[in-house]
Each structure stands twice: as C-alpha cells, then as structure tokens.
Amino acid sequence: MENSPYLIVNQVIVQGFKKNYEANFKEGLNLIWGDMDSGKSSILMLIDYCLGGSNEKLLYGEMKTYGRIAFLEANLNGKIYTFERDILSSDSFIRIYTGTYIERTSHFPLLVSAASTDKTAPDGWISDFLLDNLSIPKVTIKESRQREDASSDRLSFRDLMKLLYLKQTRVGSDNLLDYQSPVLFNKNIEIQKFVFNIYDDKLAALESNLAAEIAEANDLERNERSIRKFLADINIQPNEFGNEKNRAAQNEADLEELEIGLNQLKQDIFLANDIASSIADAIKILRQEAQNVDNQLNQLEIKYESFAKLSNTYRFDIDALKLSKISRSILGIQNPKQEHIPCALCQTPLEINAPTVADEDVDFQLKSLRNREVGLQTALSEIRSSQRELLKKKETIENNLKEATRSFDENSIESISPLITAIQSVELSRTQLKIDLAQAERNVAIVNKFEDIGTKRDSKAALISQLRRAIKIIKDGLVGIEEVTNELRSLLDQYLQNSGLLNVSDISIDKKFTAHLRGISYYNTSSGGVRTITSIATFVIRLQYLLKHACNLPTFLMIDTPGQNIGRYRAPDDSPEESNLSDPKLYERIFTQIISVLNEATVSERKCQVIIVDNDLPDSLVEGVNFHLVKRFSKQGGKFEKGLINDAEMG
C-alpha cells in the first residue's frame, strides 16, 4: 500500500559568532513552550526559512546580532539531508548536503535558489528538490477552473507549506489560506485538490509531466553509468564503496591515535626540556661564578702590581735616605769647605750654605718609610693568599661545570634527541595520514555523489510511480471531490464533537474545503475562539487524512500558539458561550486530539511529526511519554534558557 510522503525535522542549528544554538526534535509531538516574546516562534521560522521561506520576521535584534548561518537536518522520505542558509542574506544560495549535519563535510553540496526567478543557481530551485525527494509531482496549478483566462503556475513547495505551517497570525484568522484574496484563495483550493488526488481535468498535464520525469530518470541512469565508468577508470569500484568509507574512518581513527601519541611525546619532551633547562640554568650560574672569580683574580693582580710598585718606591727612598746620611757625615755639612756639592740622587749642584734638614728629621722619615714598607709586604702577602684561595675555588667551579656540562649532554643524547626523532617520525606519519585521509575523503565525496545520483534515481522512480497512480486514479474515476470532502467532514465532526465546544451541529466541508459549524462558514463565524478551534481542526484532520491515504503532502505539521483566543481559566462573569471558550478543557483537548491522531499513526506504523509552539504546557502532556520537549524558555533564566539565542543580553 502506498503512503503519503513524510518530512521529519531532526535538528535546527544556528551558527553564531561565539557559539552554536541548537534545537533537537523527534518523531511525534514536539513542544516548544515558555514566556511570551522569548523567541519560541523563531524556531519554526528557521525551519520554514531553510525550506525556502522568508527571513523577514527572523531579523529581530538577537538573531541579527548573534546568528549567522541556519542549518536544518531533516528526513525526507527516509533520506536525511542538511540544509544550510545565510540568515542575513535571503538571496544567497541554499546549500543542501546529503547526510546529517555532522556528516555534511563528506558530501559535495547542491547549490539551489530559494526563488523560482533566480536562474543562476547551478542545481536549480529548492522547491523542485523538495518535491522530487518527497515524490510529489511538479504539476501546474491553475488559479481558477472557472475562468478561461486564469493564469497557471508551477506547483511550489511554498504553496504546500501553507497547509503544513499554521502561523500565529493565521490561527483563528478570517484570512486563513488567503481567503481575502480571491485569486490566491482559488489557487489554494486547486492545490488542495491536487493534495487529495482530485485531478479533474489534469490528465493531459499529468501525462506530459510523466513523460518529462521519465526523460529525467533516463538522464540520471546515463549519468550514473558515466560516473561508474569514471570511477572504474580511477580504480574505485562501486562494489568497494564501503572500503573507501572504512578507509576514511580508519584513517581518522589512526590520526586520532597519532595525535594522542604526539601529545604524549610533546609532554615528555617538555619534561626533558625542563630538566635540561634546569641543568642549563645551573651551568649558567657556574659559568657566572667562574667569571666572577676571574674578575676578582684580575682585580687582585692589579692591586698586587700597584702595591709592588709602591714598595719598590719606598725601598728606593729608604736607600736614598741612608745614602744621604752617609753623605752628610762624610761631607761634614756643619763646616763646609766648598760652596757647592752635587746632589747624591740627581747630581744637581747644591749650595753648601743652603738650609739643611736636621738628622732627626731624616731619621723620622726613614723610620716612617720602613713602617710603610713592612705594611705593604703584609698586604702583598695577603693578596697572594687570597689569590690562592680564589684559584682553589675556581678549580672547584670548573670541576662542577664540567660535570654539569656532561649531564646536560647526556640528557640531550639520551632523552631529548630520541624524543625529537620520535616526534619527527610521528609528524611524518601524521602528514602522510592527512594526505591519505584527504584522498579518502575526496573518494568518499565522489562515492557519495554517485550514491546521491542513485538516490535521485530512486526518488524519480517513486515520483514516476506516483504519477502513474494519479493517472490511473483519473482514468478509473476512483477519487472525486465529494468522496474526499465527505471523509473530511466525518473527521471534522468527530474532532469538533470531542473539542469541548457547545452546540456542535450542522457540520460540513464544502467543495472549497471550507469548514462549516452550526451551518455557518468558518469565515463568517464571529467568535474568535470558535474560529481558533476550527482552524486548528482543519489542519489536524488534513494530517489525519494524509495518514490514511496516499496524498501529495508530507505528514508534517507546525502550529504556532494554538492557545490564543482560548482562556485556560474560566472567568466568573463569562457568558455561556464565552465561558465555554474559557474552559481549560478546550485547551487540553487541542493537544489530546493531536496525540490521538499521532497514536493512530504509531499503530499503523506511519511516520509523522507535529511541532507546536505555545506559552503554556497542558496538564495532559507528560514529557517523554506523549511528547518531546524541544525547548523551555524563561525570561528569568535560571534552569531554563532565556531564548534560542541563550547568551543574548535581554532588555
């Protein structure tokens, strides 16, 4: 039995300047709840943006300041893709990687445009990519079947997103599905007919579309054969694709081990260097001490020479005075016989009658010089003694220096040199591994590209099968609008009967897929609370129908703030109608009925996902039992994040 396609959001990541901001999802019911104005809705907007939507309402303060790139990891009909889009530049190409967010670097990305009018993207339009991978035919939708001059547009995933994303401004809105714009509203009617396989007059268009898809499938097969031949030419056999991936994984593991070993070697060499540094410091100190001793010896030698010269001068003066005394006694200076005599020292003529120094003074000077000479000899002896002590100290220092130098050399030879050699060897191995890893990753990327073509071929085959089924439905007249609206009416009746509303009667769905309650069209209902419940009901029963039939819409739904216009607490002076709309049971039953639909999907083994943003948490929900809590925001912070951009400064 064929089923509707499915879309499962796995992860939303905002890459910022400082850090990444993440939100993780699961199949089934996912809830984002917390304080008003805490950025809850931005998560749904990011999902929509990565799927080709607008960033107009995303560019609020914190996102503009902190966010840069948005990533969406999603499962499209069993194949996981990661979408990358620049948050601040909606005109930039969207990158689509095959595989998870972590695996994306092993794949060559597709570059697609968000707008159908942008023909510069090398890989086309994101809408075509999404429709192809969801096996939804790319048909042409006419704005109105009644007007012959009505224009036609190719089906866009943005058209389908209106049926998958109930925005906060559309919950209970009287402009739901563009009702106030007749042209767009009529187009949405035709889109819903296509979703429910009500093709009417589309047989020729579907047959033309089928022929085009078959031609594209044939092109993919030819490309696959060409790439297979290319891979064979470079010695990569398709049946050895797994070996390339294993080789890349093994290279990564080996590289990680080498990194660990290299870090350990570096730690060892740091230790050895510390030891060598300590020895080097000791050698430096010893050399400085030896230099200081040499300086002291030089200073003592200079001092010794100075004292020795002075001692010689004293001896010369002493000898001169002795000679003077002898000369005085011989010459008889007291009774001179001559007028002049030569000086005993310099032979200069001296007058005999010149004043003379008394013998007592000569004796005093002679004694003084002898005392000084004795003092100098003592000082010279002490200098020589100090020099001998310093020479012994220098010998000790030189011996210690020799030993320290030997230890330093041995440490370098025995510890540092082998470590350096080992590090060089590991670095060489690491470089080679990086080369091998780069080659393996390149091969894996080529292999992944080849497998992507195979995936596209399989998706194209599923799409062709869907087109053939649609053509058969038309030719056999199996599905008509009355059959679909009758089943939708039955689902709506069941939903509203269990909604908690009063006076649930005269329920119908017309041929424009508009719900009626109490015989009144949704768009003519005056009560905002009734419109809120009915608008949510139409989206939920559509999901319920998709889970039961093979339709052209993924089993995926996002609802932003379903609790608006519904009070969780009854006011004492409410009117019966308003009191009914303030009943907390109404709010609870929105969630219990969604859970009921998801439980049916689980029983029938159908994949689907519902993501809801709200300001409150219903009492009936139990985390981990019937829903997955994606995020809980609180402006006060504490144990909860302040918002998706959780490090922003709150005003």
C-alpha positions in Angstrom: 0.0 0.0 0.0 1.3 3.4 -1.0 1.5 6.2 1.6 1.8 9.9 1.8 5.4 11.2 1.9 6.8 12.3 5.2 9.1 15.0 6.5 10.8 14.7 9.9 12.8 17.6 11.3 15.8 16.2 13.3 17.7 19.3 14.2 17.8 23.1 13.9 21.2 24.8 14.4 22.1 28.5 14.3 25.8 29.1 13.8 26.7 32.3 15.6 29.8 34.4 16.1 30.5 32.9 19.6 28.7 29.5 19.6 26.1 27.3 18.0 22.5 27.3 19.2 20.6 24.0 18.8 17.1 22.6 19.0 16.6 18.8 18.6 13.4 17.1 17.5 11.8 13.6 17.4 9.0 11.9 15.6 5.6 12.5 17.0 4.6 15.6 19.1 7.3 18.2 19.8 6.6 21.1 22.0 8.4 24.5 22.4 6.9 26.5 25.3 7.7 29.3 27.6 7.3 33.0 28.2 5.9 35.4 25.6 8.4 37.2 23.4 11.2 34.7 24.2 11.9 33.7 20.6 9.9 30.4 20.5 8.3 31.2 17.1 11.8 31.8 15.6 12.5 28.1 15.7 9.5 27.4 13.4 10.6 30.4 11.2 14.1 28.9 10.9 12.6 25.6 9.7 10.5 27.4 7.2 13.4 29.6 6.1 15.7 26.7 5.5 13.0 25.2 3.3 12.9 28.3 1.1 10.8 30.7 3.2 11.3 34.3 4.0 13.7 35.8 6.7 11.6 38.9 7.1 10.4 38.1 10.6 13.7 36.4 11.6 15.7 39.5 11.5 15.0 40.6 15.1 17.7 42.0 17.4 19.2 38.9 18.9 19.2 36.9 15.7 20.8 39.7 13.7 23.4 40.3 16.4 24.3 36.7 17.2 23.1 34.5 14.4 24.8 34.0 11.0 24.0 30.6 9.4 20.9 28.4 9.8 21.1 24.6 9.4 18.2 22.3 9.2 18.7 18.5 9.3 15.6 16.7 8.0 14.5 13.3 6.9 12.7 13.4 3.5 11.0 10.1 2.8 13.8 8.1 4.5 16.8 10.1 3.2 18.5 12.6 5.5 19.6 16.0 4.2 21.1 19.1 5.8 20.1 22.5 4.5 22.4 25.5 5.1 21.2 29.1 4.6 22.7 32.5 5.4 20.3 34.1 7.9 21.1 37.7 6.9 21.1 37.2 3.1 18.0 35.5 1.7 19.3 36.0 -1.8 22.3 33.7 -1.2 22.2 30.1 -2.5 20.9 27.4 -0.2 23.4 24.6 0.3 22.0 21.1 0.6 24.2 18.3 1.9 23.3 14.6 1.8 23.5 13.2 5.3 23.4 14.5 8.8 24.7 17.8 10.0 27.9 16.1 11.3 28.4 14.2 8.0 27.8 17.1 5.7 31.5 17.8 5.1 31.9 14.4 3.4 29.5 15.5 0.7 29.6 18.0 -2.2 26.6 20.3 -1.6 24.0 21.2 -4.0 23.6 25.0 -4.6 19.9 25.9 -5.1 18.0 29.1 -5.2 15.1 30.0 -2.9 13.2 31.8 -5.6 12.0 30.3 -8.9 13.0 33.5 -10.7 16.7 33.1 -9.8 18.1 31.0 -12.7 21.8 31.4 -11.6 21.8 28.5 -9.1 23.8 25.6 -10.6 21.4 23.0 -9.1 18.1 24.7 -9.7 15.3 25.6 -7.3 14.8 24.3 -3.8 11.1 23.7 -4.4 12.0 21.2 -7.2 14.5 19.4 -4.9 11.9 19.1 -2.1 9.1 17.9 -4.4 11.3 15.4 -6.1 12.6 13.9 -2.8 9.0 13.8 -1.4 7.9 12.1 -4.6 5.3 14.9 -5.2 4.6 15.6 -8.9 5.7 19.1 -10.2 2.3 19.9 -11.7 0.9 23.2 -13.0 -1.8 24.8 -10.9 -4.4 27.0 -12.5 -5.6 29.9 -10.4 -9.3 29.2 -11.3 -11.0 26.5 -13.2 -14.0 28.7 -13.9 -12.0 31.5 -15.6 -10.7 30.6 -19.0 -8.1 33.4 -18.9 -6.9 32.3 -15.4 -3.1 32.0 -15.3 -1.2 28.9 -14.3 1.8 28.4 -12.1 4.0 25.5 -11.4 3.4 23.9 -8.0 5.8 25.3 -5.4 6.7 23.8 -2.1 5.8 27.2 -0.7 2.2 26.5 -1.8 2.2 23.3 0.2 3.8 25.0 3.2 0.6 27.0 3.7 -1.1 23.6 4.5 1.8 22.5 6.8 2.5 25.6 8.8 -0.3 27.3 10.8 1.3 30.6 11.7 0.4 32.5 14.8 -1.2 35.2 12.7 -3.3 32.6 10.9 -4.7 30.7 13.9 -8.4 31.7 14.0 -7.8 34.3 11.3 -10.6 35.3 8.9 -7.9 35.3 6.2 -6.9 31.7 6.6 -5.5 30.3 3.3 -5.6 33.8 1.8 -9.4 34.0 1.9 -9.4 37.8 1.4 -7.5 37.4 -1.8 -9.9 35.6 -4.2 -7.1 34.7 -6.7 -4.8 33.2 -4.1 -7.7 31.5 -2.3 -8.9 29.9 -5.5 -5.3 28.7 -6.2 -5.2 27.2 -2.7 -8.4 25.3 -3.5 -6.8 23.8 -6.6 -3.7 23.0 -4.6 -5.8 21.1 -2.0 -7.5 19.2 -4.9 -4.1 18.2 -6.0 -3.1 17.2 -2.5 -6.1 14.9 -2.2 -5.6 13.4 -5.7 -8.7 15.2 -7.1 -7.2 15.8 -10.5 -10.3 16.5 -12.6 -9.0 17.9 -15.9 -5.3 17.4 -15.2 -4.9 14.1 -17.2 -3.0 15.7 -20.1 -0.8 17.7 -17.8 0.0 14.6 -15.7 0.8 12.5 -18.8 3.1 15.3 -20.0 4.7 15.5 -16.6 5.2 11.8 -16.6 7.0 11.9 -19.9 9.3 14.6 -18.6 10.0 12.7 -15.4 10.8 9.5 -17.3 13.2 11.5 -19.5 14.9 12.9 -16.4 15.1 9.4 -15.0 16.8 8.2 -18.1 19.3 11.1 -17.9 20.1 10.1 -14.3 20.7 6.5 -15.4 23.0 7.7 -18.1 24.9 9.9 -15.7 25.1 7.0 -13.3 26.7 4.8 -15.9 29.1 7.6 -16.9 30.2 8.2 -13.3 30.5 4.4 -12.7 32.9 4.2 -15.7 34.9 7.2 -14.4 35.2 5.6 -11.0 36.4 2.4 -12.6 39.0 4.4 -14.6 40.4 5.8 -11.3 40.4 2.3 -9.7 37.4 2.9 -7.5 34.9 0.0 -7.9 31.3 0.6 -7.0 31.3 -2.6 -5.0 34.2 -1.3 -3.0 32.5 1.9 -1.9 32.2 0.7 1.6 36.0 0.1 1.6 36.6 3.8 0.9 34.4 4.9 3.8 36.1 2.3 6.0 39.5 3.6 4.9 38.5 7.1 5.7 37.1 6.1 9.1 40.3 4.1 9.8 42.5 7.0 8.8 40.6 9.3 11.1 41.0 6.7 13.9 44.7 6.3 13.2 45.1 10.1 13.0 43.4 10.5 16.4 45.8 7.9 17.9 48.8 9.6 16.4 47.6 12.9 17.8 47.3 11.3 21.3 50.8 9.8 21.0 52.2 13.1 19.6 50.8 15.0 22.5 52.3 12.5 25.0 55.7 12.8 23.2 55.4 16.6 23.5 54.7 16.3 27.1 57.7 14.0 27.5 59.9 16.4 25.7 58.5 19.3 27.7 59.6 17.4 30.9 63.0 16.6 29.3 63.4 20.2 28.3 62.5 21.3 31.9 65.3 19.0 33.2 67.7 20.3 30.5 66.6 23.8 31.3 67.4 23.3 35.0 70.8 21.9 34.1 71.4 24.8 31.7 70.5 27.2 34.4 73.0 25.6 36.8 75.7 25.7 34.1 74.9 29.4 33.5 75.2 30.1 37.2 78.5 28.1 37.4 79.9 30.0 34.5 78.9 33.3 36.0 80.6 32.3 39.3 83.8 31.3 37.4 83.7 34.7 35.6 83.3 36.4 38.9 86.3 34.6 40.3 88.4 35.5 37.2 87.3 39.1 37.7 88.4 39.0 41.4 91.7 37.4 40.5 92.3 40.1 37.9 91.5 42.9 40.4 93.8 41.3 43.0 96.6 41.1 40.4 96.2 44.7 39.5 96.2 45.6 43.2 99.3 43.4 43.8 101.2 45.1 41.0 100.3 48.5 42.3 101.4 47.7 45.8 104.6 46.1 44.5 105.5 49.3 42.6 104.8 51.4 45.7 107.0 49.0 47.7 109.9 49.5 45.2 109.5 53.3 45.5 109.7 53.0 49.3 112.8 50.9 49.1 114.4 53.4 46.7 113.6 56.3 49.1 114.9 54.4 52.1 118.2 53.7 50.2 118.4 57.3 49.2 117.9 58.5 52.8 120.5 56.0 54.0 122.9 57.3 51.4 122.1 60.9 52.4 123.0 60.2 56.0 126.3 58.7 54.9 127.0 61.6 52.6 126.2 64.1 55.4 128.8 62.5 57.7 131.4 62.4 55.0 130.9 65.8 53.7 130.7 67.5 57.1 127.8 69.7 56.2 128.2 71.5 59.5 131.6 73.0 58.5 131.6 73.0 54.7 134.9 73.6 52.8 133.2 74.1 49.4 130.4 76.3 48.3 128.7 73.7 46.1 128.4 69.9 46.1 126.5 67.6 43.7 123.2 66.0 44.9 123.6 62.4 45.8 120.5 61.4 44.0 120.4 63.6 40.9 123.8 65.2 40.8 122.3 68.7 40.8 124.7 71.3 42.3 123.6 72.3 45.8 124.7 75.2 47.7 126.6 74.2 50.8 125.1 77.2 52.6 121.5 76.2 51.8 119.3 75.3 54.7 119.7 71.6 55.7 117.4 69.0 57.1 118.2 68.0 60.6 119.4 64.5 61.2 116.4 63.9 63.5 114.0 64.6 60.6 115.9 62.3 58.3 115.7 59.5 60.8 112.0 60.1 61.3 111.3 59.9 57.6 113.5 56.8 57.3 111.5 55.1 60.1 108.2 56.1 58.5 109.2 54.7 55.1 110.4 51.4 56.7 107.0 51.1 58.6 105.1 51.6 55.3 107.3 49.1 53.5 106.5 46.5 56.2 102.8 47.2 55.8 103.0 46.8 52.1 104.8 43.5 52.4 102.0 42.3 54.7 99.3 43.5 52.2 101.2 41.8 49.3 101.3 38.5 51.3 97.6 38.7 52.0 96.8 39.4 48.3 98.8 36.3 47.3 96.9 34.2 49.9 93.6 35.5 48.6 94.6 34.6 45.0 95.5 31.1 46.1 92.0 30.7 47.7 90.3 32.0 44.6 92.3 29.7 42.4 91.1 26.7 44.5 87.5 28.0 44.3 87.9 28.3 40.5 89.1 24.8 40.2 86.1 23.6 42.2 83.7 25.6 40.0 85.4 24.3 36.8 85.0 20.7 38.0 81.3 21.3 38.8 80.9 23.0 35.4 82.5 20.1 33.7 80.1 17.7 35.5 77.0 19.8 34.7 78.0 20.0 31.0 78.4 16.3 30.9 75.0 15.8 32.4 73.4 18.2 30.0 75.0 16.5 27.0 73.9 13.0 28.3 70.3 14.3 28.9 70.2 15.7 25.4 71.5 12.5 23.9 69.6 10.0 26.0 66.2 11.9 26.4 65.7 14.9 24.1 67.3 13.6 20.9 65.2 10.3 20.8 62.1 12.3 21.6 62.8 14.7 18.9 63.4 11.8 16.5 60.2 10.2 17.6 58.2 13.4 17.2 59.7 13.9 13.7 58.7 10.3 12.8 55.2 10.8 14.2 54.8 14.1 12.4 55.8 12.5 9.1 53.3 9.7 9.7 50.7 12.2 10.6 51.3 14.2 7.4 51.1 11.1 5.4 47.9 10.1 7.2 46.4 13.5 6.5 47.2 13.1 2.8 45.7 9.6 2.8 42.7 10.9 4.7 42.2 13.8 2.3 42.4 11.4 -0.6 39.9 9.0 1.2 37.6 11.9 2.0 37.7 13.0 -1.6 36.9 9.5 -2.8 34.1 9.3 -0.2 32.7 12.6 -1.5 32.9 11.2 -5.1 31.2 8.0 -3.9 28.6 9.9 -2.0 27.9 12.0 -5.2 27.5 8.7 -7.1 25.1 7.4 -4.4 23.2 10.7 -4.5 22.5 10.1 -8.1 21.2 6.7 -7.2 19.0 8.3 -4.5 17.7 10.8 -7.1 17.0 7.9 -9.5 15.1 6.1 -6.8 13.2 9.3 -5.9 12.4 9.8 -9.5 11.2 6.2 -9.8 8.9 6.8 -6.8 7.7 10.0 -8.4 7.0 8.3 -11.7 5.1 5.6 -9.8 3.1 8.4 -8.1 2.3 10.0 -11.5 1.2 6.7 -12.9 -1.0 6.1 -9.9 -2.5 9.6 -10.3 -3.2 9.0 -14.0 -4.8 5.6 -13.1 -7.0 7.4 -10.5 -8.2 9.8 -13.1 -8.8 7.2 -15.8 -10.6 4.9 -13.3 -12.5 7.7 -11.7 -11.5 6.4 -8.2 -11.3 9.7 -6.3 -13.8 12.6 -6.6 -14.2 15.8 -4.6 -17.4 14.6 -2.9 -15.7 11.4 -1.7 -12.8 13.4 -0.2 -15.0 16.2 1.4 -17.4 13.6 2.9 -14.5 11.8 4.7 -13.0 15.2 5.8 -16.5 16.1 7.1 -16.6 12.9 9.1 -13.2 13.6 10.6 -14.1 17.2 11.3 -17.4 16.1 13.0 -15.5 13.7 15.2 -12.9 16.3 16.1 -15.4 19.0 17.0 -17.7 16.7 18.9 -14.6 16.0 21.1 -13.4 19.6 21.2 -15.5 20.7 24.2 -17.4 23.3 22.2 -21.1 23.6 22.9 -23.8 23.2 20.2 -21.7 21.2 17.8 -24.1 20.7 14.9 -24.7 21.1 11.2 -21.0 20.3 10.3 -19.9 20.2 6.7 -17.0 20.9 4.4 -17.8 22.4 1.1 -16.1 22.0 -2.3 -13.7 24.8 -1.4 -12.6 22.7 1.6 -14.1 25.4 3.9 -15.4 24.1 7.3 -18.9 24.9 8.4 -20.1 24.7 12.0 -23.7 25.2 13.0 -24.4 25.8 9.3 -22.1 28.8 9.3 -18.9 29.1 7.2 -15.6 29.3 9.1 -15.0 32.7 7.5 -18.4 34.1 8.7 -18.1 32.9 12.3 -17.9 35.9 14.6 -16.4 34.1 17.6 -12.6 34.2 17.6 -12.4 31.2 19.9 -14.6 29.1 17.6 -12.5 30.1 14.6 -9.4 29.2 16.6 -10.6 25.7 17.3 -12.0 25.2 13.8 -8.8 26.4 12.1 -6.7 24.0 14.1 -9.2 21.3 13.4 -8.9 21.7 9.6 -5.2 21.3 9.8 -5.3 18.3 12.2 -8.0 16.4 10.2 -6.0 17.1 7.0 -3.0 15.4 8.7 -5.3 12.6 9.8 -6.5 12.1 6.2 -2.9 12.1 4.9 -2.0 9.3 7.3 -4.9 7.2 5.9 -4.4 7.8 2.2 -1.6 8.3 -0.3 -1.7 12.1 -0.9 0.7 14.7 -2.3 1.6 16.4 1.1 4.0 15.2 3.7 2.7 14.1 7.1 4.1 17.1 8.9 2.5 20.0 10.8 3.7 23.1 12.6 1.3 25.2 14.7 2.3 28.4 16.4 0.4 29.3 19.6 -2.8 27.3 19.3 -4.0 28.5 22.7 -4.6 32.1 21.6 -8.2 33.3 21.9 -8.8 30.4 24.4 -8.6 31.1 28.1 -7.2 28.4 30.3 -9.2 29.7 33.3 -12.9 30.4 33.4 -14.0 33.9 34.4 -16.9 34.1 36.9 -18.9 36.6 34.8 -18.4 34.9 31.4 -21.4 34.4 29.1 -22.3 30.7 28.4 -20.5 30.9 25.0 -17.5 32.8 26.3 -17.4 30.7 29.4 -17.3 27.7 27.2 -14.4 29.2 25.3 -12.6 29.9 28.6 -12.9 26.3 29.7 -9.4 24.8 30.2 -10.7 21.6 28.7 -10.8 23.3 25.3 -7.1 24.0 25.5 -6.4 20.5 26.8 -8.4 18.8 24.1 -6.5 20.5 21.3 -3.5 18.5 22.4 -5.3 15.3 23.4 -6.8 15.1 19.9 -3.5 15.7 18.2 -2.0 13.0 20.4 -4.8 10.7 19.4 -4.0 11.2 15.7 -0.3 10.6 16.4 -1.2 7.4 18.3 -3.1 6.1 15.3 -0.1 6.8 13.2 2.1 4.8 15.5 -0.3 1.9 15.4 -0.4 1.9 11.6 3.4 2.4 11.6 3.2 5.7 9.7 5.9 8.4 10.2 4.7 11.9 11.1 5.7 14.9 13.1 3.9 17.7 14.8 5.7 20.8 16.2 3.8 23.2 18.4 4.8 26.5 20.0 2.8 27.8 22.9 3.0 29.9 26.0 1.8 27.2 28.3 2.0 23.4 28.9 -1.2 21.4 29.0 -1.7 19.3 32.1 -2.4 16.2 29.9 1.1 16.2 28.5 3.9 14.2 30.1 7.4 14.8 28.8 8.9 11.6 27.4 5.6 9.8 27.4 3.4 11.6 24.9 5.5 14.5 23.7 9.1 15.6 23.3 10.2 18.9 24.9 12.3 20.7 22.4 12.9 23.9 24.4 11.6 25.5 27.6 12.2 29.3 27.7 12.0 31.7 30.6 12.9 35.3 30.5 14.1 35.0 34.1 16.7 32.5 33.1 17.7 30.2 36.0 17.5 26.5 35.0 15.8 27.4 31.7 17.2 29.2 28.7 16.2 32.8 28.1 15.6 32.0 24.4 17.1 30.2 21.4 19.9 32.8 21.4 20.5 32.0 25.1 23.5 34.3 25.7 21.9 37.4 24.4 21.5 40.4 26.7 17.8 40.7 27.4 16.3 44.1 27.6 
